[in-house]
Amino acid sequence: MRFALLFVLLLSFSIVSCTLPASQPDLDSIVAATLEALELEQTAIPENTPVPTATEAVPSEPPSATPTDTQEPEDMTDAEMIVAALIDYVEVDLDESTITVSEIEGKLARGGLQGAYFIAAKEAGNWIIIYAGQATPYCNLINPYAFPVDWVPECLAPDDSLVVRTEPEVHPDLAS
């Protein structure tokens, strides 16, 4: 915007200077008008505009249990409880029909929603969402729950480096 204004002023100045010789007072008034226009443009931003601040990229601890609003009623399935927990977790209006609980293994679950995926764990009878999104989750979120490697093949270390997860080694005596 400033460049366009400056271009228009320079263009008009060049036209005026080509047709009429400009005196020093005329030049001073043109420069003053240009500076005033620029100052007005700069003050158009409200003074109380909040400045964005950086947030901690790596959560220091796994999320605390966020149970669904209702306790485990006898008529809700695990899948229904997971959907309710996910809706509470994302804190935006979600169409339940867009949420898919694809797998439940014991106290762990995974699924998808509107271009993203989620993983969940059951604690004290309530399902909590451990991660929901499109990116790679941080290791400190998933490690406490021992999600299968094929569910979460990689995670991020606190320094944002990629960690490829592997199955824990089994002692040879236990393997047989």
C-alpha positions as CSV (number, residue, x, y, z in Angstrom):
1,M,0.0,0.0,0.0
2,R,2.8,2.4,0.9
3,F,4.6,1.6,-2.4
4,A,1.5,2.2,-4.4
5,L,0.9,5.6,-2.6
6,L,4.5,6.5,-3.1
7,F,4.4,5.5,-6.8
8,V,1.3,7.6,-7.4
9,L,2.8,10.6,-5.6
10,L,6.1,10.2,-7.6
11,L,4.2,9.8,-10.8
12,S,2.1,12.9,-10.1
13,F,5.2,14.8,-9.1
14,S,7.0,13.8,-12.3
15,I,4.0,15.0,-14.4
16,V,3.9,18.3,-12.5
17,S,7.6,18.8,-12.8
18,C,7.5,18.1,-16.5
19,T,4.9,20.7,-17.2
20,L,5.7,23.4,-14.6
21,P,8.9,24.1,-12.8
22,A,8.3,23.5,-9.1
23,S,9.4,26.0,-6.6
24,Q,11.0,25.1,-3.2
25,P,7.8,25.8,-1.2
26,D,5.8,23.5,-3.6
27,L,8.3,20.7,-3.1
28,D,8.2,21.2,0.6
29,S,4.4,21.0,0.7
30,I,4.5,17.8,-1.5
31,V,7.0,16.1,0.8
32,A,5.0,17.2,3.9
33,A,1.8,15.8,2.4
34,T,3.5,12.5,1.5
35,L,4.9,12.1,5.0
36,E,1.6,13.0,6.6
37,A,-0.1,10.3,4.4
38,L,2.4,7.7,5.4
39,E,2.0,8.6,9.1
40,L,-1.8,8.3,8.8
41,E,-1.4,4.9,7.2
42,Q,0.9,3.7,10.0
43,T,-1.5,4.8,12.8
44,A,-4.4,2.9,11.2
45,I,-3.4,-0.2,13.3
46,P,-5.2,-0.1,16.7
47,E,-2.8,0.4,19.5
48,N,-4.3,-2.3,21.7
49,T,-3.8,-5.1,19.1
50,P,-2.6,-8.2,21.0
51,V,0.8,-9.4,20.1
52,P,1.0,-13.2,19.4
53,T,3.2,-15.0,21.8
54,A,5.0,-18.3,21.4
55,T,3.8,-21.3,23.3
56,E,5.8,-24.2,24.5
57,A,5.9,-26.6,21.6
58,V,6.7,-29.7,23.7
59,P,4.3,-30.6,26.5
60,S,6.3,-31.4,29.5
61,E,4.1,-34.2,30.8
62,P,1.4,-36.4,29.3
63,P,-2.1,-34.8,29.4
64,S,-4.1,-35.3,32.5
65,A,-7.1,-37.5,32.3
66,T,-10.0,-35.6,30.8
67,P,-12.9,-37.9,31.3
68,T,-16.1,-37.3,29.4
69,D,-18.8,-35.3,31.0
70,T,-20.8,-38.3,31.9
71,Q,-19.5,-41.3,33.8
72,E,-19.5,-44.7,32.1
73,P,-23.2,-45.4,31.7
74,E,-24.2,-49.0,31.1
75,D,-25.8,-48.1,27.8
76,M,-22.7,-46.5,26.2
77,T,-20.3,-48.6,24.2
78,D,-16.5,-47.9,24.3
79,A,-16.7,-46.5,20.8
80,E,-19.5,-44.1,21.9
81,M,-17.5,-43.0,24.9
82,I,-14.4,-42.4,22.7
83,V,-16.4,-40.3,20.4
84,A,-17.7,-38.2,23.3
85,A,-14.2,-37.8,24.7
86,L,-12.9,-36.7,21.3
87,I,-15.6,-34.1,21.0
88,D,-14.7,-32.8,24.4
89,Y,-11.0,-32.9,23.6
90,V,-11.1,-30.9,20.3
91,E,-13.4,-28.2,21.8
92,V,-15.0,-27.5,18.4
93,D,-18.3,-28.6,16.9
94,L,-17.7,-32.0,15.3
95,D,-20.2,-34.0,13.3
96,E,-20.1,-37.4,15.1
97,S,-20.6,-39.1,11.7
98,T,-17.1,-37.9,10.7
99,I,-15.4,-39.7,13.6
100,T,-14.4,-43.3,13.1
101,V,-13.1,-45.5,15.9
102,S,-11.2,-48.0,13.8
103,E,-9.6,-50.2,16.5
104,I,-10.0,-50.9,20.2
105,E,-7.4,-53.2,21.9
106,G,-7.9,-53.5,25.6
107,K,-7.4,-50.0,27.1
108,L,-6.1,-48.5,23.9
109,A,-8.0,-47.2,20.8
110,R,-7.4,-45.4,17.6
111,G,-9.4,-43.8,14.8
112,G,-9.8,-40.9,12.4
113,L,-11.7,-37.7,12.0
114,Q,-11.9,-35.1,9.3
115,G,-8.5,-35.5,7.8
116,A,-6.7,-36.3,11.1
117,Y,-6.2,-39.3,13.4
118,F,-6.5,-39.8,17.1
119,I,-5.2,-42.3,19.8
120,A,-7.0,-42.8,23.1
121,A,-6.5,-44.7,26.3
122,K,-8.9,-45.8,29.0
123,E,-8.0,-44.7,32.6
124,A,-10.2,-45.3,35.6
125,G,-13.1,-46.4,33.4
126,N,-13.0,-43.2,31.2
127,W,-11.5,-42.8,27.8
128,I,-9.0,-39.9,27.3
129,I,-7.7,-38.7,24.0
130,I,-3.9,-38.8,24.1
131,Y,-3.3,-37.2,20.7
132,A,-5.5,-35.9,17.8
133,G,-4.1,-34.3,14.7
134,Q,-2.3,-34.7,11.5
135,A,1.3,-34.4,12.6
136,T,3.6,-36.8,14.5
137,P,2.9,-36.8,18.3
138,Y,5.5,-36.2,20.9
139,C,7.0,-39.3,22.5
140,N,6.3,-38.1,26.0
141,L,2.6,-38.2,25.2
142,I,2.5,-41.8,23.8
143,N,5.2,-43.6,25.8
144,P,3.3,-43.9,29.1
145,Y,0.6,-45.8,27.3
146,A,2.7,-48.3,25.2
147,F,0.7,-47.8,22.0
148,P,1.6,-50.5,19.5
149,V,4.4,-49.5,17.1
150,D,2.1,-50.2,14.0
151,W,-0.3,-47.6,15.4
152,V,2.3,-44.9,16.1
153,P,5.5,-45.9,14.2
154,E,7.3,-42.7,15.0
155,C,7.2,-39.8,17.5
156,L,9.0,-36.6,18.2
157,A,11.7,-36.1,20.9
158,P,11.7,-32.9,23.0
159,D,14.1,-31.3,20.5
160,D,11.7,-32.1,17.6
161,S,13.9,-34.8,16.2
162,L,12.1,-37.8,14.8
163,V,12.3,-41.1,16.8
164,V,11.5,-44.3,15.0
165,R,9.7,-46.6,17.5
166,T,10.6,-50.3,17.6
167,E,9.1,-53.2,19.4
168,P,10.6,-53.7,22.8
169,E,13.1,-56.5,22.9
170,V,11.9,-59.7,24.5
171,H,14.2,-61.7,26.8
172,P,15.2,-65.0,25.0
173,D,13.7,-67.1,27.8
174,L,10.4,-65.3,27.5
175,A,10.3,-65.4,23.7
176,S,9.8,-69.2,23.6
